[in-house]
Amino acid sequence: MKRTLVNIGDAAVGLAKLDRVFEKLYNSGKSPDDIDGEEIVDLASFYNYIPADAVGAYAEALVREYTKFYREQEHPDR
């Protein structure tokens, strides 16, 4: 199972199937401006345990990572 390291607060956390979450968002036509942290955390939590007291930190980090993913999809040569 593929894991992606994401900086959540001061820790690097390995999250499973984040590529699948991002692809689902991208294929549904959602830009980073179209999503909120809660939506992306809900999708990621299907494959990963996300502590309730860390949802805000995860949301911020996952939106940041999705923005990177989205830009790479839109401009793969950059």
Biopython code that builds the backbone (N, CA, C, O; Angstrom):
import numpy as np
from Bio.PDB.StructureBuilder import StructureBuilder

atoms = [
    (1, "MET", "N", (0.846, -1.170, 0.000)),
    (1, "MET", "CA", (0.000, 0.000, 0.000)),
    (1, "MET", "C", (0.892, 1.233, 0.000)),
    (1, "MET", "O", (1.806, 1.349, 0.816)),
    (2, "LYS", "N", (0.623, 2.144, -0.913)),
    (2, "LYS", "CA", (1.425, 3.356, -1.026)),
    (2, "LYS", "C", (1.061, 4.331, 0.088)),
    (2, "LYS", "O", (-0.111, 4.566, 0.381)),
    (3, "ARG", "N", (2.098, 4.888, 0.695)),
    (3, "ARG", "CA", (1.918, 5.909, 1.723)),
    (3, "ARG", "C", (2.625, 7.181, 1.275)),
    (3, "ARG", "O", (3.694, 7.137, 0.666)),
    (4, "THR", "N", (2.014, 8.303, 1.586)),
    (4, "THR", "CA", (2.583, 9.605, 1.277)),
    (4, "THR", "C", (2.898, 10.304, 2.575)),
    (4, "THR", "O", (2.050, 10.383, 3.463)),
    (5, "LEU", "N", (4.115, 10.815, 2.695)),
    (5, "LEU", "CA", (4.477, 11.573, 3.891)),
    (5, "LEU", "C", (3.971, 12.996, 3.764)),
    (5, "LEU", "O", (4.222, 13.675, 2.768)),
    (6, "VAL", "N", (3.257, 13.437, 4.783)),
    (6, "VAL", "CA", (2.690, 14.784, 4.815)),
    (6, "VAL", "C", (3.083, 15.422, 6.136)),
    (6, "VAL", "O", (2.979, 14.798, 7.192)),
    (7, "ASN", "N", (3.532, 16.661, 6.072)),
    (7, "ASN", "CA", (3.845, 17.389, 7.298)),
    (7, "ASN", "C", (2.553, 17.909, 7.920)),
    (7, "ASN", "O", (1.865, 18.763, 7.361)),
    (8, "ILE", "N", (2.247, 17.363, 9.098)),
    (8, "ILE", "CA", (1.064, 17.765, 9.856)),
    (8, "ILE", "C", (1.590, 18.409, 11.131)),
    (8, "ILE", "O", (2.098, 17.722, 12.018)),
    (9, "GLY", "N", (1.468, 19.714, 11.217)),
    (9, "GLY", "CA", (2.063, 20.400, 12.359)),
    (9, "GLY", "C", (3.565, 20.203, 12.313)),
    (9, "GLY", "O", (4.206, 20.520, 11.311)),
    (10, "ASP", "N", (4.132, 19.680, 13.398)),
    (10, "ASP", "CA", (5.574, 19.463, 13.487)),
    (10, "ASP", "C", (5.989, 18.033, 13.149)),
    (10, "ASP", "O", (7.159, 17.681, 13.300)),
    (11, "ALA", "N", (5.059, 17.213, 12.700)),
    (11, "ALA", "CA", (5.355, 15.801, 12.460)),
    (11, "ALA", "C", (5.116, 15.428, 10.996)),
    (11, "ALA", "O", (4.222, 15.961, 10.339)),
    (12, "ALA", "N", (5.934, 14.504, 10.507)),
    (12, "ALA", "CA", (5.706, 13.909, 9.193)),
    (12, "ALA", "C", (4.877, 12.648, 9.411)),
    (12, "ALA", "O", (5.278, 11.751, 10.152)),
    (13, "VAL", "N", (3.730, 12.589, 8.766)),
    (13, "VAL", "CA", (2.788, 11.492, 8.952)),
    (13, "VAL", "C", (2.610, 10.769, 7.625)),
    (13, "VAL", "O", (2.410, 11.404, 6.589)),
    (14, "GLY", "N", (2.682, 9.444, 7.653)),
    (14, "GLY", "CA", (2.445, 8.642, 6.463)),
    (14, "GLY", "C", (0.957, 8.375, 6.304)),
    (14, "GLY", "O", (0.322, 7.791, 7.183)),
    (15, "LEU", "N", (0.410, 8.806, 5.178)),
    (15, "LEU", "CA", (-1.015, 8.607, 4.909)),
    (15, "LEU", "C", (-1.193, 7.665, 3.722)),
    (15, "LEU", "O", (-0.542, 7.815, 2.688)),
    (16, "ALA", "N", (-2.072, 6.708, 3.889)),
    (16, "ALA", "CA", (-2.340, 5.717, 2.845)),
    (16, "ALA", "C", (-3.313, 6.262, 1.816)),
    (16, "ALA", "O", (-4.261, 6.976, 2.141)),
    (17, "LYS", "N", (-3.054, 5.908, 0.575)),
    (17, "LYS", "CA", (-3.953, 6.149, -0.551)),
    (17, "LYS", "C", (-4.318, 7.614, -0.748)),
    (17, "LYS", "O", (-5.406, 7.924, -1.232)),
    (18, "LEU", "N", (-3.423, 8.508, -0.379)),
    (18, "LEU", "CA", (-3.682, 9.924, -0.587)),
    (18, "LEU", "C", (-3.755, 10.245, -2.071)),
    (18, "LEU", "O", (-4.501, 11.133, -2.486)),
    (19, "ASP", "N", (-2.974, 9.516, -2.876)),
    (19, "ASP", "CA", (-3.045, 9.711, -4.321)),
    (19, "ASP", "C", (-4.450, 9.410, -4.847)),
    (19, "ASP", "O", (-4.938, 10.097, -5.744)),
    (20, "ARG", "N", (-5.086, 8.407, -4.299)),
    (20, "ARG", "CA", (-6.446, 8.049, -4.712)),
    (20, "ARG", "C", (-7.444, 9.154, -4.323)),
    (20, "ARG", "O", (-8.342, 9.491, -5.095)),
    (21, "VAL", "N", (-7.274, 9.703, -3.131)),
    (21, "VAL", "CA", (-8.140, 10.800, -2.667)),
    (21, "VAL", "C", (-7.993, 11.999, -3.594)),
    (21, "VAL", "O", (-8.985, 12.580, -4.034)),
    (22, "PHE", "N", (-6.746, 12.366, -3.886)),
    (22, "PHE", "CA", (-6.504, 13.525, -4.737)),
    (22, "PHE", "C", (-7.017, 13.294, -6.158)),
    (22, "PHE", "O", (-7.592, 14.199, -6.761)),
    (23, "GLU", "N", (-6.815, 12.100, -6.692)),
    (23, "GLU", "CA", (-7.312, 11.793, -8.031)),
    (23, "GLU", "C", (-8.829, 11.879, -8.082)),
    (23, "GLU", "O", (-9.392, 12.359, -9.066)),
    (24, "LYS", "N", (-9.487, 11.421, -7.037)),
    (24, "LYS", "CA", (-10.955, 11.500, -6.988)),
    (24, "LYS", "C", (-11.410, 12.955, -7.024)),
    (24, "LYS", "O", (-12.330, 13.303, -7.765)),
    (25, "LEU", "N", (-10.774, 13.798, -6.232)),
    (25, "LEU", "CA", (-11.119, 15.222, -6.231)),
    (25, "LEU", "C", (-10.847, 15.854, -7.594)),
    (25, "LEU", "O", (-11.678, 16.590, -8.127)),
    (26, "TYR", "N", (-9.676, 15.557, -8.148)),
    (26, "TYR", "CA", (-9.288, 16.139, -9.433)),
    (26, "TYR", "C", (-10.238, 15.681, -10.543)),
    (26, "TYR", "O", (-10.688, 16.493, -11.351)),
    (27, "ASN", "N", (-10.538, 14.392, -10.580)),
    (27, "ASN", "CA", (-11.412, 13.859, -11.625)),
    (27, "ASN", "C", (-12.848, 14.345, -11.509)),
    (27, "ASN", "O", (-13.603, 14.302, -12.479)),
    (28, "SER", "N", (-13.223, 14.807, -10.324)),
    (28, "SER", "CA", (-14.572, 15.372, -10.169)),
    (28, "SER", "C", (-14.587, 16.857, -10.526)),
    (28, "SER", "O", (-15.616, 17.521, -10.397)),
    (29, "GLY", "N", (-13.445, 17.372, -10.972)),
    (29, "GLY", "CA", (-13.374, 18.753, -11.446)),
    (29, "GLY", "C", (-13.185, 19.787, -10.352)),
    (29, "GLY", "O", (-13.430, 20.974, -10.568)),
    (30, "LYS", "N", (-12.752, 19.349, -9.187)),
    (30, "LYS", "CA", (-12.610, 20.286, -8.070)),
    (30, "LYS", "C", (-11.199, 20.862, -8.012)),
    (30, "LYS", "O", (-10.208, 20.140, -7.906)),
    (31, "SER", "N", (-11.149, 22.181, -8.086)),
    (31, "SER", "CA", (-9.879, 22.873, -7.904)),
    (31, "SER", "C", (-9.644, 23.055, -6.408)),
    (31, "SER", "O", (-10.566, 22.847, -5.619)),
    (32, "PRO", "N", (-8.443, 23.437, -6.000)),
    (32, "PRO", "CA", (-8.206, 23.685, -4.577)),
    (32, "PRO", "C", (-9.153, 24.737, -3.990)),
    (32, "PRO", "O", (-9.469, 24.695, -2.802)),
    (33, "ASP", "N", (-9.601, 25.677, -4.823)),
    (33, "ASP", "CA", (-10.542, 26.696, -4.356)),
    (33, "ASP", "C", (-11.945, 26.146, -4.121)),
    (33, "ASP", "O", (-12.748, 26.757, -3.417)),
    (34, "ASP", "N", (-12.235, 24.985, -4.717)),
    (34, "ASP", "CA", (-13.573, 24.387, -4.625)),
    (34, "ASP", "C", (-13.740, 23.456, -3.433)),
    (34, "ASP", "O", (-14.856, 23.024, -3.143)),
    (35, "ILE", "N", (-12.656, 23.142, -2.739)),
    (35, "ILE", "CA", (-12.761, 22.191, -1.634)),
    (35, "ILE", "C", (-12.493, 22.883, -0.311)),
    (35, "ILE", "O", (-11.861, 23.938, -0.252)),
    (36, "ASP", "N", (-12.982, 22.273, 0.728)),
    (36, "ASP", "CA", (-12.644, 22.769, 2.058)),
    (36, "ASP", "C", (-11.952, 21.641, 2.810)),
    (36, "ASP", "O", (-11.996, 20.479, 2.405)),
    (37, "GLY", "N", (-11.330, 22.003, 3.886)),
    (37, "GLY", "CA", (-10.569, 21.029, 4.651)),
    (37, "GLY", "C", (-11.397, 19.867, 5.137)),
    (37, "GLY", "O", (-10.921, 18.732, 5.164)),
    (38, "GLU", "N", (-12.630, 20.133, 5.521)),
    (38, "GLU", "CA", (-13.490, 19.068, 6.052)),
    (38, "GLU", "C", (-13.744, 17.991, 5.004)),
    (38, "GLU", "O", (-13.725, 16.800, 5.313)),
    (39, "GLU", "N", (-13.980, 18.408, 3.772)),
    (39, "GLU", "CA", (-14.242, 17.444, 2.697)),
    (39, "GLU", "C", (-13.037, 16.540, 2.450)),
    (39, "GLU", "O", (-13.183, 15.325, 2.314)),
    (40, "ILE", "N", (-11.867, 17.127, 2.392)),
    (40, "ILE", "CA", (-10.675, 16.337, 2.096)),
    (40, "ILE", "C", (-10.301, 15.434, 3.274)),
    (40, "ILE", "O", (-9.812, 14.324, 3.068)),
    (41, "VAL", "N", (-10.526, 15.896, 4.493)),
    (41, "VAL", "CA", (-10.274, 15.059, 5.673)),
    (41, "VAL", "C", (-11.251, 13.882, 5.681)),
    (41, "VAL", "O", (-10.861, 12.758, 5.995)),
    (42, "ASP", "N", (-12.510, 14.130, 5.342)),
    (42, "ASP", "CA", (-13.487, 13.040, 5.287)),
    (42, "ASP", "C", (-13.056, 11.956, 4.304)),
    (42, "ASP", "O", (-13.156, 10.766, 4.603)),
    (43, "LEU", "N", (-12.576, 12.367, 3.135)),
    (43, "LEU", "CA", (-12.129, 11.392, 2.134)),
    (43, "LEU", "C", (-10.889, 10.644, 2.606)),
    (43, "LEU", "O", (-10.807, 9.425, 2.461)),
    (44, "ALA", "N", (-9.934, 11.359, 3.165)),
    (44, "ALA", "CA", (-8.694, 10.724, 3.627)),
    (44, "ALA", "C", (-8.953, 9.800, 4.809)),
    (44, "ALA", "O", (-8.274, 8.785, 4.963)),
    (45, "SER", "N", (-9.924, 10.141, 5.638)),
    (45, "SER", "CA", (-10.189, 9.324, 6.829)),
    (45, "SER", "C", (-10.816, 7.978, 6.481)),
    (45, "SER", "O", (-10.891, 7.094, 7.334)),
    (46, "PHE", "N", (-11.265, 7.814, 5.242)),
    (46, "PHE", "CA", (-11.770, 6.518, 4.807)),
    (46, "PHE", "C", (-10.638, 5.486, 4.821)),
    (46, "PHE", "O", (-10.877, 4.302, 5.062)),
    (47, "TYR", "N", (-9.397, 5.939, 4.561)),
    (47, "TYR", "CA", (-8.233, 5.059, 4.500)),
    (47, "TYR", "C", (-7.283, 5.221, 5.683)),
    (47, "TYR", "O", (-6.394, 4.391, 5.876)),
    (48, "ASN", "N", (-7.458, 6.276, 6.475)),
    (48, "ASN", "CA", (-6.503, 6.619, 7.530)),
    (48, "ASN", "C", (-7.230, 7.040, 8.797)),
    (48, "ASN", "O", (-8.323, 7.604, 8.748)),
    (49, "TYR", "N", (-6.603, 6.754, 9.930)),
    (49, "TYR", "CA", (-7.120, 7.255, 11.197)),
    (49, "TYR", "C", (-6.665, 8.704, 11.353)),
    (49, "TYR", "O", (-5.475, 9.007, 11.268)),
    (50, "ILE", "N", (-7.623, 9.586, 11.580)),
    (50, "ILE", "CA", (-7.314, 10.996, 11.811)),
    (50, "ILE", "C", (-7.902, 11.364, 13.165)),
    (50, "ILE", "O", (-9.122, 11.367, 13.327)),
    (51, "PRO", "N", (-7.052, 11.675, 14.142)),
    (51, "PRO", "CA", (-7.543, 11.997, 15.486)),
    (51, "PRO", "C", (-8.442, 13.233, 15.463)),
    (51, "PRO", "O", (-8.154, 14.211, 14.773)),
    (52, "ALA", "N", (-9.515, 13.175, 16.214)),
    (52, "ALA", "CA", (-10.490, 14.270, 16.231)),
    (52, "ALA", "C", (-9.849, 15.600, 16.624)),
    (52, "ALA", "O", (-10.228, 16.649, 16.102)),
    (53, "ASP", "N", (-8.885, 15.560, 17.536)),
    (53, "ASP", "CA", (-8.284, 16.812, 17.978)),
    (53, "ASP", "C", (-7.246, 17.358, 16.999)),
    (53, "ASP", "O", (-6.666, 18.418, 17.234)),
    (54, "ALA", "N", (-7.012, 16.640, 15.905)),
    (54, "ALA", "CA", (-6.034, 17.084, 14.913)),
    (54, "ALA", "C", (-6.665, 17.368, 13.553)),
    (54, "ALA", "O", (-5.947, 17.594, 12.579)),
    (55, "VAL", "N", (-7.982, 17.360, 13.474)),
    (55, "VAL", "CA", (-8.656, 17.540, 12.186)),
    (55, "VAL", "C", (-8.258, 18.858, 11.525)),
    (55, "VAL", "O", (-8.029, 18.894, 10.316)),
    (56, "GLY", "N", (-8.174, 19.922, 12.288)),
    (56, "GLY", "CA", (-7.806, 21.216, 11.706)),
    (56, "GLY", "C", (-6.422, 21.198, 11.090)),
    (56, "GLY", "O", (-6.223, 21.719, 9.992)),
    (57, "ALA", "N", (-5.464, 20.606, 11.783)),
    (57, "ALA", "CA", (-4.096, 20.515, 11.264)),
    (57, "ALA", "C", (-4.050, 19.630, 10.020)),
    (57, "ALA", "O", (-3.354, 19.953, 9.058)),
    (58, "TYR", "N", (-4.779, 18.527, 10.032)),
    (58, "TYR", "CA", (-4.837, 17.650, 8.862)),
    (58, "TYR", "C", (-5.492, 18.378, 7.690)),
    (58, "TYR", "O", (-5.014, 18.288, 6.559)),
    (59, "ALA", "N", (-6.570, 19.090, 7.950)),
    (59, "ALA", "CA", (-7.272, 19.806, 6.883)),
    (59, "ALA", "C", (-6.345, 20.805, 6.207)),
    (59, "ALA", "O", (-6.285, 20.871, 4.980)),
    (60, "GLU", "N", (-5.631, 21.575, 7.000)),
    (60, "GLU", "CA", (-4.711, 22.569, 6.451)),
    (60, "GLU", "C", (-3.628, 21.896, 5.604)),
    (60, "GLU", "O", (-3.333, 22.345, 4.496)),
    (61, "ALA", "N", (-3.050, 20.842, 6.118)),
    (61, "ALA", "CA", (-1.978, 20.143, 5.408)),
    (61, "ALA", "C", (-2.487, 19.465, 4.139)),
    (61, "ALA", "O", (-1.814, 19.505, 3.109)),
    (62, "LEU", "N", (-3.653, 18.851, 4.198)),
    (62, "LEU", "CA", (-4.171, 18.138, 3.030)),
    (62, "LEU", "C", (-4.595, 19.085, 1.923)),
    (62, "LEU", "O", (-4.410, 18.778, 0.745)),
    (63, "VAL", "N", (-5.155, 20.221, 2.275)),
    (63, "VAL", "CA", (-5.481, 21.217, 1.250)),
    (63, "VAL", "C", (-4.188, 21.713, 0.600)),
    (63, "VAL", "O", (-4.135, 21.877, -0.618)),
    (64, "ARG", "N", (-3.165, 21.948, 1.388)),
    (64, "ARG", "CA", (-1.872, 22.379, 0.857)),
    (64, "ARG", "C", (-1.311, 21.318, -0.107)),
    (64, "ARG", "O", (-0.834, 21.651, -1.192)),
    (65, "GLU", "N", (-1.372, 20.057, 0.293)),
    (65, "GLU", "CA", (-0.857, 18.982, -0.556)),
    (65, "GLU", "C", (-1.704, 18.799, -1.811)),
    (65, "GLU", "O", (-1.169, 18.508, -2.881)),
    (66, "TYR", "N", (-3.012, 18.965, -1.692)),
    (66, "TYR", "CA", (-3.868, 18.847, -2.876)),
    (66, "TYR", "C", (-3.576, 19.978, -3.857)),
    (66, "TYR", "O", (-3.612, 19.778, -5.071)),
    (67, "THR", "N", (-3.289, 21.152, -3.332)),
    (67, "THR", "CA", (-2.951, 22.280, -4.201)),
    (67, "THR", "C", (-1.705, 21.946, -5.026)),
    (67, "THR", "O", (-1.666, 22.240, -6.221)),
    (68, "LYS", "N", (-0.697, 21.344, -4.415)),
    (68, "LYS", "CA", (0.508, 20.922, -5.132)),
    (68, "LYS", "C", (0.159, 19.881, -6.194)),
    (68, "LYS", "O", (0.594, 19.981, -7.341)),
    (69, "PHE", "N", (-0.629, 18.884, -5.799)),
    (69, "PHE", "CA", (-1.041, 17.831, -6.726)),
    (69, "PHE", "C", (-1.793, 18.439, -7.919)),
    (69, "PHE", "O", (-1.531, 18.090, -9.070)),
    (70, "TYR", "N", (-2.719, 19.339, -7.632)),
    (70, "TYR", "CA", (-3.539, 19.960, -8.673)),
    (70, "TYR", "C", (-2.660, 20.723, -9.666)),
    (70, "TYR", "O", (-2.840, 20.609, -10.878)),
    (71, "ARG", "N", (-1.726, 21.487, -9.151)),
    (71, "ARG", "CA", (-0.828, 22.250, -10.029)),
    (71, "ARG", "C", (0.012, 21.335, -10.893)),
    (71, "ARG", "O", (0.259, 21.645, -12.058)),
    (72, "GLU", "N", (0.456, 20.214, -10.351)),
    (72, "GLU", "CA", (1.227, 19.255, -11.142)),
    (72, "GLU", "C", (0.383, 18.644, -12.251)),
    (72, "GLU", "O", (0.891, 18.384, -13.341)),
    (73, "GLN", "N", (-0.886, 18.414, -11.989)),
    (73, "GLN", "CA", (-1.773, 17.858, -12.999)),
    (73, "GLN", "C", (-2.034, 18.878, -14.113)),
    (73, "GLN", "O", (-2.066, 18.531, -15.293)),
    (74, "GLU", "N", (-2.218, 20.126, -13.719)),
    (74, "GLU", "CA", (-2.525, 21.187, -14.683)),
    (74, "GLU", "C", (-1.304, 21.603, -15.501)),
    (74, "GLU", "O", (-1.429, 22.005, -16.658)),
    (75, "HIS", "N", (-0.124, 21.502, -14.889)),
    (75, "HIS", "CA", (1.112, 21.931, -15.528)),
    (75, "HIS", "C", (2.210, 20.892, -15.277)),
    (75, "HIS", "O", (3.140, 21.148, -14.511)),
    (76, "PRO", "N", (2.109, 19.734, -15.912)),
    (76, "PRO", "CA", (3.059, 18.646, -15.619)),
    (76, "PRO", "C", (4.499, 18.960, -16.006)),
    (76, "PRO", "O", (5.418, 18.311, -15.506)),
    (77, "ASP", "N", (4.719, 19.928, -16.872)),
    (77, "ASP", "CA", (6.073, 20.247, -17.305)),
    (77, "ASP", "C", (6.795, 21.209, -16.372)),
    (77, "ASP", "O", (7.953, 21.547, -16.615)),
    (78, "ARG", "N", (6.139, 21.652, -15.317)),
    (78, "ARG", "CA", (6.761, 22.598, -14.373)),
    (78, "ARG", "C", (7.353, 21.885, -13.211)),
    (78, "ARG", "O", (7.917, 22.520, -12.320)),
]
sb = StructureBuilder()
sb.init_structure("model")
sb.init_model(0)
sb.init_chain("A")
sb.init_seg("    ")
for serial, (resi, resn, name, xyz) in enumerate(atoms, 1):
    if name == "N":
        sb.init_residue(resn, " ", resi, " ")
    sb.init_atom(name, np.array(xyz, "f"), 0.0, 1.0, " ", f" {name:<3s}", serial, name[0])
structure = sb.get_structure()
